[in-house]
Amino acid sequence: MLETQPTPARLRPLETWHTVLIVDDEPRTLAALRRELDQEPYDVVTTDRPQLALEWMALKDVSLVISDQRMPEMNGDLLLEGVWKKSPTTARLLLTGHPETLPAIPASRLSLLKVLTKPWDPWQLKAVIRELLGEREGSGAGPRTA
């Protein structure tokens, strides 16, 4: 008997074009995320430097920042707290391959973001990104339009 793959839920349509900034110190992870999101209806910008990501926040309207948790320069929860301070309407998603470390993150900081574990499910990742971008659009904080 042939088993069929479950059809992923329809992804939420977006009303405007967004910029998604991904920060991870592992080049392979950045490349995998870029491949995974290549056909999605938003720009994907990547860096392995959290401080550079914070600097970009001042130059570009970023709709969502996705960050790895464990990085040498700065932990992802601290980066995403910095993103929130610079731009409270920017959505934040933390990716971690070490969920056992999450209890060490202060609850006040965790409440500012969404968390997914590595390895991620491609459809779940895309759905969460669309959900976060859609919520941003719904709040009236969507990206600037020309």
Buried (B, 14 or more C-beta within 10 A) or exposed (E): EEEEEEEEEEBBEBEBBBBBBBBBBBEEBBEBBEEBBEEBEBBBBBBBBBEEBBEBBEEEBBBBBBBBBEBEBBBBBBBBBBBBEBBEEBBBBBBBBEEEEBEEBEEEBBEBBBBBBBEBEBEEBBBBBBBBBBBBBEEEBBBEEE
